[in-house]
Amino acid sequence: MSVQETPPRGWRALRAPRRFRCYALPEGFTPPAGERAAALARAAADALCVGPVTPVCREIGRHVWLCAFLHGADRRHWLATYEDGRPAGLDYVPRRAYLAILDWPHAYLYLAGPDDARAAALLQAFNGTLFPDRRPAEPFRPLRFDLAPLWLLPPEARRPADPAARWSELRLKGLAWREPGRGGALGQRQWPLDGFDELDGTGAPIPERLVSLAFALRPRAATHAYVAELYHDAPLLRATLTPTTLPALAALLSLTTTA
């Protein structure tokens, strides 16, 4: 197995929001190249235990690295088709992917994949490869998000006039909370425009059993807004991570991160 310099044709790793687990990026990160890249491919295949793995590692921004590990699903799928004027079918193996985005400038590591247990195992493959000085079983520190500071952001922080600010606009789009009682139902609310406008008028307190807040985040250099949903007291983020969004998301996370 070798690490590919460019992604396969049709690669769409960063175009849709994904659910990421967020970690503090340890010191000593070394970009994958040469023998270290080959060692990373072997370690990832062993950690995922999913058969053949195709690794793709490339720098997607200045000192920002994407490491993707592609593999086939556990079983074949069947799709009904219509060909040559009659019903037909297609038997295929779907592609699965584990993604790690290493944001070196902001010291964040983002990890996404279809199975949390395998994703956690994949982290250990980074020790001794991407982080050559770390012990084989040394753990990674997950982040914890306290969303109360975001609930209380003043208007001048949500639409900053400073051209050096990381975003030009932050709008509240969704809220999720847990109802009282054991196994309480999940309550949700969404705003078509900006929920902050309502909060400014009512002064509503933050829900006691807050689950998540969803935002429309427009980075300073972007022409449109992106989804960013953070989960309270958890290392979870649902967002589109690209070179355009990473600085703004890092600034957002810096307001919420606890040890």
C-alpha positions, 0 to 999 in steps of 0.5 A: 500500500502506498499513500496517494499524492492526489485523491481518486477521481470523484473524491468528495471528502470535504463537500458535505457536513460530517460528524467529527470527534475533536481532539487536541493536536499533540505536539510533534506532528510530522507530515507523512512522507516517504517511509513514514507514510508507508508505515502509517498505511500499514498501521491504519490497516491493522487498526481498522481491521477491515481488509484492504485499505487505500490511504490518501494523505495530502496537504489541503491548506497551509500546514493542514493535512487530510488523511483518509483511509478508504475501504469496502463495506462489510457486505455487498449491496444490491441496487435495482436498475433499468437497462436495455428496456428491462429491469436489472440489478447491480451488485456492488461493494460500497466505499467507506472512509475514515477521515482525519484532518490535522489542523496544525496552525490551530492545534486541532485534530478532527476524526470522522468515520462510520464506526467510533470504536474503529476510529478510536483504534485508528488514533493509535496508528498515528502514534509513532507515524504522524507523531514519531515521539509518542508512545504506542498506546499514548491517548489523545485528549478529546475536547469538551465544549461548553456552549454557554458562551455562544448562547451569550455572544453579543451582536458585535461578536456575531457580526464583527466589523473588524476585518481581521475577525475569522467570520463575518456572520454567525447566526443561530439556526437550531437548538436541541435539548433533553426533556426532564426525567430518565430517558427524556425525549429530545426537544428541538427548535429551528429558526429560518433566519436567526434565533439570536434575534429572538434571544436578544428580545426575550433574554431566554436562559440557556436550557438546563439539559442542552444537547447542541447548538447549530449555527450558520457560520460565514467565514470572512473570505467566504461567499456563503455560510456553512453549517456548524453544530456543536454538542454540549459537554462532548467532543462532537462537531458536525461541520464542513471542514475545508481550508476556507472554514477551518480558521472560523471553526477554530475561532468558534471552538476556542470560545467553547473548549474546556479541559 
